[in-house]
Amino acid sequence: FAVSVVDPQGDSDSDTLSVQIVDDVPTANDDTNSVNLVTPVSGNVVTENDVPGADGVSVVGVVTGDTNANYDDATSGLPVTVGAVIVGAYGTLSIAADGSYSYNRTAGPDEGGVQDVFTYTIRDGDGDLSNATLTIDVIDNEGPTVEEPAELADVPEFELRDDGMASRSETLQFTAGSTDIVSFAFSDNFVATLNGDTNGAAPDEIVWTKSPDGQTITGTINGEDAVVLTLTDLGGDQVEVEMTLLSPLANVLAGGNNILNLGTIEVIATDEAGLTATGVFDIGSIDDVPEVGDFLDPAPVANTAGATTGVLLNAGFLSGADGWSSIGLAGEPLEGVTYISETTGSGDTLVTTLTAVSSSDPSVEIFEVMVDASGQYSFTLITPEASTQQTISLTGLTPGGPIPFVETPGGLIEVNANGSGVNSSTPGSGVENNILDGTVDGVPEFLTFQFFDPGTVGDDTPTPANANLVDSVSFSNNHNGGTYQATVTNTLTGETSTFNGTVGKNAPIVISGVTDDVTNESFQFNEVTLTWVSGQMRITAATLSKIILPEGEDITFTVTGEDADGDVVMDDFTVVIDPALGSASSSAPASFGRLGFGTTEQSPVVEESGSQDEETDRLLATDGDDVFAFDLVDAQSDPDVTISGFGDSGSDRLDLRDLLQGEELEGADLTTYLNVTSDGVDTVIQVSSSGELKGNGGDANLVDQTITLEGIDLVTGHDDMASIIQNMLDSGKLTVDQ
């Protein structure tokens, strides 16, 4: 173009203007993207990286690979066209004319770390072309991972005591990989990893099953749910595993809080790509042991029949979740005692009773101890001062003599005498002429009896190892009777007691409840010397008695509890028999003669010293609480008995339980057993042991025992026989089995 210019003054100039028209071309630049295993990727090759120029551009061709060449579908004749699906090496590409594209991965999870390359061509409005590459990185797909270690605390069985359920839970933390975690489930391998045989016993095996959704595994024992494993998705990458125990599990181990291994359980986390991670838990339970608590020693028990500790409670005696399988109760060994144990019920209703019976024939129940599953326990004294007895005959010794000493077979009793020695024969033993009836060289005849256990052959001096210490001895006498002096000695301690006594015809000489002449304390003895004073006596046998529960005796009992798994706990308690609580006693020197009638249940009651009416036995009450016990055997040999001082001091009573027969039966009428009348200031009690009294003149022929209480009136003030008897019962003066 010609261009001229003129200024205001008229000056001018001119030149030529040339305009060059430049046709810009589009520029395609390489593009990249990446794809994981699951999610397609998309983009736009034009808008993201290319320079379209003024004429605008569109994608006109796409081929696989890096060709560095332009492809225009309209002119290339290639089968690949824009908008179609182009199959690459690891996926498919769809690209539109405006440059937008989408790539779907077809490569598997193990084919990552590679590239899929495509060459695309753009063309502007006047036909200019440019090409570039679209590179898709096919990345390695990372699956989820689990944070280790994962520990689930063992579930303690003892918590089952509270509400029948015990549980523990733990959170398992995963970390997502290339894709999000979409689900959690227990592994299908649970049968192989969980332990079903916990104690080697088929009936107690655990059978495991998994719910269809994989969120719960249940273990059953004999068809009953015992343990449950539960998964709870906490969101994100966390899951909670909970183990709930519904019942104790059988355990072959015993003797402690043992860990019962239930094996392992696998929890699988799965991501969007189907990749998984596995977390492993060790699971188990703690087999709790029972607890014994403290069986406290009860207060001392009175030395009376029926005395009891009452029912005590050891609240700490707990079986644990397994329950008690057995409760044992054992008493310390006592001479002359056999224990009989009986258990009833099961589990929470278990009761074990231990009964102590004498070894004598017939046996006598002495006491009873009870303990139950709840920890309750008690002691009841049945027969106070029960004793064991051993009768040793003196009639079977070799006849002849007198000789310095004789002994029973085995040396259980040795007998010495003064003068020419002991004269033994089938009827019995005495001095020189076989009878204790006079003097030898001006010295009264005497027999000395020494008791041995074990027996030793020969004339021996007792030692602590063989001296047989007894509480009482009854010498059978088969002659006219008379008066004697008794010297009773414990040769080991030197304790001794000397006193006079009188014995009737064919009546036994009974020595019991002796006290030391110096200390006035009771003692056991192993030697008795009988010295003649008057009359005639011949000894045929000796019955040695030992009180099973002497004064102040303490007895220790051991309680053993074993649970269903064999875990064992034990504790003991001690019961003291206190003679000061209800036991009859006397501070007066013991007289000598008959000891009550039958088994006395408290302190000894003896005959009055001095002369004896051969027709009537006379008993003297002491200053203490005396029990006069009668039985049918003694009634036959001593049908008439007089008691002096009954009730003067202390609480004295008559014990007729072994004399009356059948009075405990329903409907029994005590007026058919007892006829109580007054004779001046005395009370006369006639007893029919079989309850045959009819209240008429013929009753005298039916009386088995007559007991006269001197100086006490139990009749006046009562209208009939029934009220008299009832008053005696209510006041504690009479004991029968009712």
Order of alpha helices (4+ residues) and beta strands (2+ residues): beta-beta-beta-beta-alpha-beta-alpha-beta-beta-beta-beta-beta-beta-beta-alpha-beta-beta-alpha-beta-beta-beta-beta-beta-beta-beta-beta-beta-beta-beta-beta-beta-beta-beta-beta-beta-beta-beta-beta-beta-beta-beta-beta-beta-beta-beta-beta-beta-beta-beta-beta-beta-alpha-beta-beta-beta-beta-beta-alpha-beta
